[in-house]
Amino acid sequence: MRSSWFSKLSVIFGSRPPLSWLLLCLISLVALITVLGSSSSNAFDSVTPTPVPNIYLNYRRLKEQAAVDYLELKSLSLGASRQRELGLCGKERENYVPCFNISENLLAGFKDGEEIDRHCEVSRDRERCLVRPPKDYKIPLRWPTGRDVIWSGNVKITKDQFLSSGSMTKRLMLLEENQITFHSEDGLTFDGVNDYSRQIAEMIGLGSDSEFLQAGVRTVLDIGCGFGGFGARLLSLKVMAVCIAAYEATGSQVQFALERGLPAMIGNFILRQLPYPSLSFDMVHCAQCGIVWDEKDGMFLIEADRVLKPGGYFVLTSPTDKLHESSVSMKNRNMLTPLEELTQKICWSLLAQQDETFIWQKTGDTDCYASRKQGAVPLCQEGHDDQSYYQPLLSCISGTNSKRWIPIQNRSSNSHMSSTELEVWKSALKNYWSLLTPLIFSDHPKRPGDEDPLPPFNMVRNVMDMNAHYGGLNAAFLEEKKSVWVMNVVPIRGPNTLPLILNQGFAGVLHDWCEPFPTYPRTYDMLHANGLLSHLTSERCSLMDLFLEMDRILRPEGWVVLSDKVGAIEMGRTLAAQIRWEARVIDLQNGSDQRCEPFPTYPRTYDMLHANGLLSHLTSERCSLMDLFLEMDRILRPEGWVVLSDKVGAIEMGRTLAAQIRWEARVIDLENGSDQRLLVCQKPFVKK
């Protein structure tokens, strides 16, 4: 079933509702632009500090909350109710990726390659600071120029590292002063990626690689993508190729691909499954990716089988010794013997072999599994398909009982959303796109009108939809011919809509937003989320940590567009100020926040105010909670008390607002596991 905040969208996407329903649903919109300059920390230093309240949100570690509350009360008692902006991290964190601390992982006992895997559970580093760009960082060039030319200061690779790299790397790119140039698909391709793509197409029985889509190949998982040449070629053919590669401290394949504007994320399956459901990709590609597929009793290949759709293709290009051409065939034969045996056990058939490239096809018929010889890989029990977020690797075959078991050759091309739904998202995108201008942050901010020029179609390239629902924003971008690709993120505690997103040929991934996203700093131009703040508040995640993570992965001068309820947007604006973003709140319905009425009494007339569930109620009524707290402060006597009982998210909003109006505040957990909290506040006696 869909959650309550999903059901709101379902009303919008029906056949009847006009755009006004969407505006009612997307109650408020906040557009945010980072103030990072292109020259390291100087831009930060030039920003005039804006005093805003510090927010202590740490839902996941309630045992530490008492100490946090003590610090809050102490600072409030000293009159320090307004906190300064967060500081900058040290230079050593310029390329910081949380959860990938190799030294900590080694201390925790991980070895044999597992130390380079993602281990958020052992991370001890909880410093809250803003990751600064390197000194030589520059704003990336716009697409498509940025695909072929990137600034060398934007990626962590030195000239010495480049010169010591292999010949393949030198063929892929040229280092010229402060730029790295890649060979364009329109020019001479020394690495032969175009020929390679056509070769794969011919090996699976196609006339050319332009026929991939007609053959059912729309999504490709490119494991160890190098610097993205193959993915760039597939994107030009409208095939979505997502690169995954293990974390690398320098010369990262993922960082290079994203810097070029190509879909990529950090990922490997040394220890755990990839964050994709079963039956997700039409093709899995590995060109010299360094994986020994028959290790760990074949669990690596079984994981590739798990994410591969029925009838899909596994492409393996293996390294061989060019100096001994006469023995190539024998070497390949020896290498593939255990692999061929394993592929037979999981019902793959060797479709073709040419030079160093081998292509297997996964069976599209589940009857194959019943006819295998003794000792074959067993089938998983029902229920395994639903658990795919960094679960331990399986030694069984998944997906055979899924309703999504449809061979890619038989799949209907009509998997796109309805025209009504698409029109709603196109209208929303038009609204968002018009806001991507400094006009909304000027001394006299205004909403751009029809006479103002729209941002260019290639203003942004790498876009992340942090709460993607059914991929509507992605579809709207394509319809409007914007030069973007979208990483559609589906939160793990909501409805799993990722299969529907992938079936449309989009990039997507499952993710827990209580944890950092597996990518390098400064890799996205725009972040979008509809309803994410409210959702995460109900999940007891730290919104401050979320905003710090958004700041880490957002490029300088990048954009964040959030639509949510009024209370969540107010909290978002507060957090945005703390991390030095410019922010503007825009009401989608009538251009101004709805205000609820003050109580008809004189100031300082009550000793105690109590409310049960009022904050949640007023948020749903679109009242400003800041106005409510100011009104409570007006009618409350000095040293008077306020006792509020409500849901966790509402109480955390209340504590934030209480700090802003200089109240002492304490959150009390009423019952372990309960969704209710108590907020007890006291108004200070401030003398002139």
C-alpha positions in Angstrom: 0.0 0.0 0.0 1.0 3.6 -0.6 1.7 5.8 2.4 -0.4 8.8 3.1 2.0 11.2 1.4 1.9 8.9 -1.7 -1.9 8.8 -1.8 -1.9 12.6 -2.2 0.0 12.2 -5.5 -2.3 9.4 -6.6 -5.2 11.9 -6.5 -3.2 14.2 -8.8 -2.3 11.5 -11.2 -5.9 10.4 -11.9 -7.8 11.2 -15.1 -9.8 14.1 -13.6 -7.6 16.5 -11.6 -6.3 19.7 -13.2 -3.0 21.3 -12.3 -4.6 23.2 -9.4 -4.8 19.9 -7.6 -1.0 19.6 -7.9 -0.6 23.1 -6.5 -2.7 22.1 -3.5 -0.7 19.0 -3.0 2.8 20.6 -3.3 1.9 23.0 -0.6 5.1 24.9 -0.6 8.2 25.1 -2.7 11.7 26.2 -1.6 14.3 26.9 -4.1 17.9 27.0 -2.8 21.2 27.9 -4.4 24.6 27.2 -2.8 26.8 30.2 -2.3 30.0 28.2 -2.9 32.4 30.0 -5.2 34.5 28.5 -7.9 37.7 29.3 -6.0 37.7 27.2 -2.8 36.9 28.8 0.5 37.1 32.5 -0.4 33.4 32.6 -1.3 32.6 31.2 2.1 34.7 33.8 3.8 32.9 36.6 2.0 29.5 35.6 3.1 28.0 37.8 5.8 26.9 35.5 8.6 23.2 35.3 9.2 22.4 34.5 12.8 20.0 31.5 12.8 19.3 28.9 15.4 21.4 25.8 15.6 19.4 22.6 15.2 20.3 19.5 17.2 18.6 16.6 15.4 19.9 13.2 16.1 16.9 10.8 16.0 19.0 7.7 15.6 21.0 8.1 18.7 18.5 8.9 21.5 20.9 7.8 24.2 23.1 10.8 23.3 20.1 13.2 23.4 20.5 14.0 27.1 23.9 15.5 26.6 22.7 17.4 23.5 19.7 18.7 25.5 22.1 19.9 28.3 24.2 21.8 25.8 21.1 23.4 24.3 19.8 24.5 27.7 23.2 25.8 28.7 23.5 27.8 25.6 20.0 29.2 25.9 20.6 30.1 29.6 23.6 32.1 28.5 21.6 34.0 25.9 23.2 32.2 23.0 19.9 31.2 21.4 21.0 32.2 17.9 23.7 29.9 16.4 26.3 30.8 13.9 26.6 29.1 10.5 28.4 25.8 10.3 32.1 26.0 9.6 34.2 24.5 6.8 35.8 21.1 7.0 39.6 20.8 6.7 41.4 20.5 3.4 41.8 16.8 4.0 38.0 16.4 3.4 37.9 18.0 0.0 37.1 14.6 -1.5 35.4 13.1 1.6 33.0 10.2 1.0 31.3 9.0 4.2 31.1 5.3 5.0 34.2 4.5 2.9 36.9 4.9 5.6 39.4 2.2 4.8 41.5 2.6 7.9 38.4 2.3 10.2 37.2 -0.7 8.2 40.5 -2.5 8.7 40.3 -1.8 12.4 36.8 -3.2 12.4 38.2 -6.5 11.0 37.3 -6.2 7.4 39.8 -7.6 5.0 40.3 -9.4 1.6 38.8 -6.5 -0.3 35.9 -5.9 2.2 37.7 -2.9 3.7 37.0 -0.9 0.5 33.3 -1.7 0.8 30.6 0.6 2.2 30.4 0.3 6.1 28.3 3.1 7.5 27.9 1.1 10.7 31.6 1.5 11.7 31.9 5.2 10.9 33.0 7.1 13.9 33.3 10.5 12.2 30.3 12.7 13.0 31.8 16.1 12.6 29.3 18.5 11.2 31.0 20.8 8.7 30.8 21.9 5.1 33.0 20.1 2.6 35.0 22.7 0.7 36.0 22.5 -3.0 39.7 22.2 -3.9 41.6 25.4 -4.5 41.7 24.8 -8.3 38.0 23.8 -8.6 36.1 25.4 -11.5 32.4 25.2 -12.5 32.1 22.3 -15.0 31.5 23.2 -18.7 28.0 22.8 -19.9 26.8 19.7 -21.8 27.8 18.5 -24.3 31.2 20.3 -24.1 31.6 19.0 -20.5 31.4 15.4 -21.7 34.6 15.8 -23.6 36.5 18.4 -21.6 36.8 18.5 -17.8 38.9 20.7 -15.4 41.7 18.6 -14.0 41.4 20.4 -10.6 37.9 19.0 -10.2 39.0 15.4 -9.9 41.5 13.8 -7.7 44.3 12.8 -10.1 47.7 14.3 -10.4 49.9 14.7 -13.5 52.3 12.1 -12.0 49.4 9.6 -11.5 48.3 10.2 -15.0 51.7 9.7 -16.5 52.2 6.5 -14.5 48.8 5.1 -15.7 48.5 2.4 -18.3 48.3 2.9 -22.1 44.6 2.4 -22.1 44.1 5.5 -19.9 46.4 7.6 -22.1 44.3 6.6 -25.1 41.1 7.6 -23.4 42.2 11.1 -22.3 44.8 13.8 -22.8 46.1 16.0 -20.0 46.6 19.6 -21.3 47.4 22.3 -18.7 44.4 22.5 -16.4 42.1 20.4 -18.6 41.5 16.7 -19.3 40.2 16.1 -22.8 38.4 12.9 -23.8 38.0 11.8 -27.4 34.5 12.7 -28.7 32.3 10.1 -30.3 32.1 12.5 -33.3 35.8 12.4 -33.8 38.6 9.9 -33.9 38.1 7.3 -31.1 41.4 5.7 -30.4 39.9 3.3 -27.9 37.4 2.1 -30.6 34.4 2.4 -28.3 32.0 2.9 -31.3 33.4 -0.2 -33.0 33.2 -2.1 -29.7 29.5 -1.1 -29.2 28.7 -2.2 -32.7 30.5 -5.5 -32.2 28.4 -6.3 -29.1 25.2 -5.5 -31.1 26.3 -7.8 -33.9 27.2 -10.6 -31.4 23.6 -10.6 -30.1 22.2 -10.7 -33.6 21.5 -7.0 -34.4 22.5 -5.1 -37.5 24.0 -2.2 -35.5 24.1 -0.8 -32.0 21.3 1.6 -33.0 18.9 -1.4 -32.7 19.6 -1.9 -29.0 16.3 -0.3 -28.0 14.3 -2.4 -30.5 15.9 -5.6 -29.0 14.8 -4.7 -25.5 18.1 -3.3 -24.2 17.2 0.0 -22.5 19.1 -0.1 -19.2 22.8 -1.3 -18.8 24.7 -1.8 -15.6 28.3 -1.0 -16.5 30.6 -2.5 -13.9 34.0 -0.8 -13.7 33.3 1.7 -16.5 36.8 3.2 -16.8 36.1 6.8 -17.6 32.7 6.3 -19.2 33.4 5.9 -22.9 31.1 3.0 -23.4 28.4 4.6 -21.3 28.7 7.8 -23.3 28.2 5.9 -26.5 25.1 4.1 -25.2 23.6 7.4 -24.0 24.0 8.8 -27.5 21.8 5.8 -28.6 19.2 6.6 -25.9 20.2 3.6 -23.8 20.7 4.3 -20.1 24.0 3.0 -18.9 24.7 3.4 -15.2 28.4 3.0 -14.1 29.2 1.4 -10.8 32.7 1.0 -9.5 34.3 0.5 -6.1 35.5 3.4 -4.0 38.8 4.8 -5.1 40.7 7.5 -3.2 42.4 8.8 -6.4 41.6 8.5 -10.1 38.1 7.3 -9.4 36.1 6.0 -12.3 32.9 7.1 -10.8 34.2 10.6 -10.1 35.4 11.0 -13.7 32.2 9.7 -15.2 30.0 12.1 -13.1 32.3 15.0 -13.9 31.7 14.2 -17.5 27.9 14.3 -17.0 27.5 10.5 -17.2 25.4 8.4 -14.8 27.5 6.7 -12.1 27.6 5.8 -8.4 30.0 4.0 -6.0 29.1 0.4 -5.7 30.5 -3.1 -5.6 29.3 -6.5 -4.4 32.3 -7.9 -2.6 30.2 -8.4 0.5 26.6 -7.4 -0.1 24.0 -7.0 -2.8 23.8 -3.9 -4.9 20.9 -1.5 -4.0 18.7 -2.7 -6.8 15.7 -5.0 -6.8 15.9 -8.4 -8.6 15.4 -8.2 -12.4 16.5 -4.6 -12.9 18.8 -4.4 -15.9 18.6 -5.5 -19.5 22.4 -5.9 -19.8 25.3 -6.3 -17.4 28.6 -5.2 -18.9 32.1 -5.9 -17.5 35.1 -4.8 -19.6 38.3 -5.6 -17.7 36.4 -4.8 -14.5 38.8 -6.8 -12.3 36.2 -9.2 -10.9 37.0 -12.9 -10.8 33.4 -14.1 -11.4 33.8 -17.7 -10.2 35.2 -16.7 -6.7 33.2 -17.2 -3.5 31.4 -20.2 -5.0 30.2 -18.0 -7.8 28.3 -15.5 -5.6 29.5 -12.6 -7.7 28.0 -14.1 -10.8 24.8 -15.0 -8.9 24.5 -11.4 -7.9 24.9 -10.3 -11.6 22.2 -12.9 -12.4 19.9 -11.4 -9.7 19.9 -7.9 -11.2 19.7 -9.2 -14.8 16.3 -9.4 -16.4 15.1 -12.6 -18.1 16.5 -12.8 -21.6 19.1 -10.2 -20.7 22.8 -10.2 -21.7 26.0 -10.5 -19.7 28.9 -9.1 -21.6 32.4 -9.9 -20.4 35.5 -8.5 -22.1 38.5 -10.2 -20.6 42.1 -9.1 -20.7 44.6 -11.1 -22.7 48.3 -10.8 -23.5 48.6 -9.1 -26.9 52.2 -10.2 -27.1 51.2 -13.9 -27.4 48.4 -13.9 -30.0 48.9 -17.5 -30.8 48.0 -18.6 -27.3 45.0 -16.2 -26.8 42.5 -18.9 -27.6 44.0 -21.4 -25.1 44.2 -18.7 -22.4 40.6 -17.8 -22.9 39.6 -21.4 -22.8 41.4 -22.1 -19.6 40.0 -19.0 -17.9 36.5 -19.6 -18.9 36.3 -23.3 -18.0 35.0 -22.8 -14.4 33.0 -19.8 -15.5 31.2 -21.8 -18.2 30.4 -24.5 -15.7 28.9 -21.9 -13.4 26.9 -20.3 -16.2 25.3 -23.6 -17.0 24.3 -24.0 -13.3 22.3 -20.7 -13.5 20.8 -21.3 -16.9 22.9 -19.0 -19.0 23.9 -19.9 -22.5 27.0 -18.7 -24.3 25.6 -16.7 -27.1 28.7 -15.5 -28.9 32.5 -15.1 -28.5 34.6 -12.8 -30.6 38.2 -11.9 -29.7 38.3 -11.0 -26.0 34.5 -10.5 -25.7 32.1 -13.2 -24.5 28.3 -12.7 -24.3 25.9 -14.9 -22.3 22.2 -14.7 -22.3 20.1 -15.4 -19.2 17.2 -17.8 -19.8 13.7 -16.3 -20.3 12.0 -19.6 -19.4 11.8 -20.6 -15.7 11.4 -24.3 -16.8 15.1 -24.3 -17.4 15.8 -24.4 -13.7 13.8 -27.6 -13.2 15.8 -29.4 -16.0 19.3 -28.6 -14.7 21.7 -31.3 -13.6 22.3 -32.2 -10.0 24.5 -29.7 -8.1 23.0 -26.7 -9.8 22.6 -23.4 -7.9 19.3 -23.6 -5.9 16.4 -21.3 -6.3 15.7 -18.7 -3.5 12.7 -19.0 -1.3 9.9 -16.5 -1.8 10.5 -13.2 -0.1 14.2 -12.7 -1.0 13.2 -10.5 -3.9 11.8 -7.9 -1.5 15.1 -7.5 0.4 17.7 -5.9 -1.8 19.2 -3.0 0.1 22.8 -4.0 0.9 21.7 -7.5 2.0 24.4 -10.2 2.2 25.2 -11.9 -1.1 23.0 -14.9 -1.8 24.0 -18.3 -3.1 20.6 -18.9 -4.7 18.8 -17.7 -7.8 16.3 -14.8 -7.2 13.3 -13.6 -9.1 11.9 -16.8 -10.6 8.6 -16.3 -8.7 8.3 -12.6 -9.5 5.4 -11.2 -11.4 8.1 -9.1 -13.2 9.6 -12.3 -14.8 9.1 -11.1 -18.4 11.8 -11.7 -21.0 13.1 -8.4 -22.4 12.3 -9.5 -25.9 8.6 -9.9 -25.0 8.3 -6.8 -22.9 5.7 -4.2 -24.0 7.2 -0.9 -25.0 4.1 0.8 -23.3 5.6 1.1 -19.9 5.5 4.9 -19.7 3.2 6.9 -17.4 -0.2 8.2 -18.5 -0.5 11.3 -20.5 -2.4 13.0 -17.7 0.3 12.2 -15.2 3.0 13.4 -17.5 1.2 16.7 -18.2 1.1 17.3 -14.4 4.8 16.8 -14.1 5.6 18.9 -17.2 3.7 21.8 -15.6 5.6 21.3 -12.4 8.9 21.2 -14.2 8.0 24.4 -16.1 7.3 26.0 -12.7 10.6 24.8 -11.2 12.7 25.7 -14.3 11.5 29.3 -14.4 12.8 29.7 -10.8 16.4 28.7 -11.6 17.6 32.3 -11.8 19.3 34.7 -9.5 16.3 37.0 -9.8 14.6 35.2 -6.9 17.5 36.1 -4.6 18.0 39.7 -5.6 17.6 42.7 -3.3 14.1 43.0 -4.7 13.2 39.3 -5.3 10.6 38.5 -7.8 9.2 35.5 -9.5 10.3 35.5 -13.1 7.6 36.5 -15.5 6.8 35.7 -19.1 9.1 38.6 -20.3 12.1 37.1 -18.5 14.3 34.7 -20.4 14.2 31.1 -19.3 17.4 29.3 -18.3 19.1 27.5 -21.2 18.2 23.9 -21.8 21.6 22.7 -20.7 21.9 24.8 -17.5 22.1 21.6 -15.4 23.2 18.1 -16.4 23.4 15.8 -13.4 20.1 15.8 -11.6 19.0 13.7 -8.6 15.3 13.2 -7.6 15.7 12.3 -4.0 12.2 11.0 -3.6 11.4 9.9 -7.2 8.0 8.3 -6.7 7.3 7.0 -10.3 9.9 8.9 -12.2 7.6 11.7 -13.2 10.2 14.5 -13.0 12.6 12.4 -15.2 9.8 11.8 -17.8 9.0 15.6 -17.9 12.7 16.4 -18.4 12.8 14.1 -21.4 9.5 15.5 -22.9 10.8 19.0 -22.5 14.1 18.1 -24.2 16.3 19.3 -21.3 19.9 18.2 -21.5 19.8 16.2 -18.3 19.9 12.7 -16.9 18.2 11.9 -13.5 19.3 9.6 -10.7 15.9 8.5 -9.4 16.3 7.7 -5.7 13.5 5.6 -4.0 13.7 5.7 -0.2 13.8 2.2 1.2 11.0 2.7 3.8 8.4 3.8 1.2 6.7 1.9 -1.6 9.3 0.3 -3.9 8.6 2.0 -7.2 12.1 1.4 -8.5 11.1 -1.4 -10.9 8.6 0.9 -12.5 11.2 3.6 -12.9 13.8 1.2 -14.4 11.2 -0.2 -16.8 10.9 3.3 -18.3 14.6 3.2 -19.2 15.6 5.6 -16.4 18.5 5.4 -13.9 17.5 4.7 -10.3 18.6 3.2 -7.0 17.2 2.3 -3.6 18.6 4.4 -0.7 18.2 5.1 3.0 18.4 8.9 3.4 19.3 8.4 7.1 22.7 7.5 5.5 25.0 9.3 3.1 24.6 8.7 -0.6 27.4 6.7 -2.3 28.9 9.4 -4.5 31.8 11.8 -4.4 31.5 15.5 -3.4 30.3 18.0 -6.0 28.8 15.5 -8.4 25.2 16.9 -9.0 24.0 20.2 -10.5 20.4 20.0 -9.1 18.6 18.1 -6.3 14.8 17.7 -6.2 12.5 16.2 -3.6 8.8 16.1 -3.2 7.7 15.3 0.4 11.1 14.0 1.5 11.5 16.3 4.5 8.1 15.2 6.0 8.9 11.6 5.2 12.3 11.6 6.9 11.0 13.5 9.9 8.5 10.6 10.4 11.4 8.2 10.0 13.3 9.9 12.8 16.2 10.8 10.6 18.4 13.9 11.2 17.4 16.7 8.7 20.6 18.6 9.5 22.6 15.5 8.4 20.5 15.4 5.3 21.2 19.0 4.4 24.9 18.5 5.0 24.8 15.5 2.7 23.0 17.5 0.1 25.6 20.3 0.4 28.4 17.7 0.0 27.1 16.1 -3.2 25.9 19.4 -4.8 28.2 21.4 -7.0 29.0 25.0 -6.2 26.2 27.2 -7.6 24.0 24.1 -7.8 20.3 24.2 -7.1 18.0 22.4 -4.6 14.2 22.4 -5.1 12.1 21.0 -2.3 8.3 20.9 -2.2 6.6 19.9 1.1 4.3 21.0 3.8 4.7 24.4 5.3 6.2 23.2 8.6 8.8 21.1 6.9 9.7 23.9 4.5 10.2 26.3 7.4 12.6 23.9 9.0 14.3 23.5 5.6 14.8 27.2 5.3 16.4 27.4 8.7 18.8 24.6 7.9 19.6 26.1 4.5 20.7 29.3 6.3 22.9 27.3 8.6 24.8 25.7 5.7 25.2 29.1 3.9 22.7 28.6 1.1 20.6 31.4 -0.3 16.9 30.4 0.0 13.5 31.5 -1.1 10.2 30.1 0.0 7.4 30.3 -2.7 3.8 29.5 -2.2 2.6 27.5 -5.2 -1.1 28.4 -4.7 -1.4 32.1 -4.1 2.1 33.6 -3.7 2.1 34.0 0.1 2.1 31.9 3.2 -1.3 31.3 4.8 -1.4 32.7 8.3 -3.7 31.6 11.0 -5.3 34.1 13.3 -3.9 35.3 16.7 -5.8 34.8 19.9 -7.9 37.7 21.1 -6.1 38.6 24.4 -3.5 41.0 25.7 0.2 40.1 26.0 1.5 38.2 29.1 -1.9 36.9 30.2 -1.3 33.1 30.7 1.1 31.2 33.0 0.9 27.9 31.1 -0.1 26.8 27.6 -0.8 23.2 26.7 -1.6 21.4 23.4 -1.9 17.8 22.3 -1.5 17.3 18.6 -1.8 20.9 17.7 1.4 21.2 15.7 0.6 18.3 13.4 -2.9 19.7 13.0 -1.8 23.2 12.1 0.8 21.9 9.7 -1.9 20.0 7.8 -4.0 23.3 7.9 -1.1 25.2 6.3 -0.7 27.5 9.2 2.8 29.0 9.9 4.2 27.4 13.0 6.5 30.3 13.5 3.5 32.6 13.7 2.0 30.2 16.2 5.1 30.2 18.4 5.3 34.0 18.3 1.7 34.2 19.3 2.3 31.8 22.2 5.3 34.0 23.3 3.1 37.1 23.1 0.4 35.7 25.4 2.7 33.8 27.8 4.0 35.5 30.9 7.7 35.6 31.6 8.9 32.4 33.2 5.6 30.8 31.9 5.5 27.2 30.7 4.5 25.5 27.5 3.8 21.8 27.3 3.2 20.3 23.8 2.5 16.6 23.0 2.8 15.5 19.4 4.5 13.3 16.9 8.3 13.2 16.7 8.5 15.3 13.6 6.2 18.0 14.9 8.0 18.1 18.2 11.4 18.5 16.5 10.0 21.4 14.5 8.7 22.8 17.8 12.1 22.6 19.5 13.7 24.4 16.6 11.2 27.2 16.7 11.4 27.4 20.5 15.2 28.0 20.2 14.5 30.8 17.7 12.3 32.7 20.1 14.8 32.2 23.0 12.8 29.7 25.0 14.5 26.9 27.0 13.3 23.6 25.7 13.5 19.9 26.5 12.2 16.9 24.6 11.0 14.0 26.7 10.5 10.5 25.3 7.2 9.3 26.7 7.5 5.7 25.8 10.1 3.5 24.0 9.0 2.9 20.5 6.2 5.4 20.6 5.7 8.0 17.9 4.7 10.6 20.6 7.1 13.0 22.3 6.7 15.8 24.9 8.2 19.2 24.4 8.5 21.2 27.6 9.5 24.9 27.3 9.9 27.9 29.5 9.8 31.5 28.4 12.7 33.5 30.0 12.3 36.7 31.9 14.2 39.1 29.7 14.8 42.5 31.4 15.7 45.6 29.5 
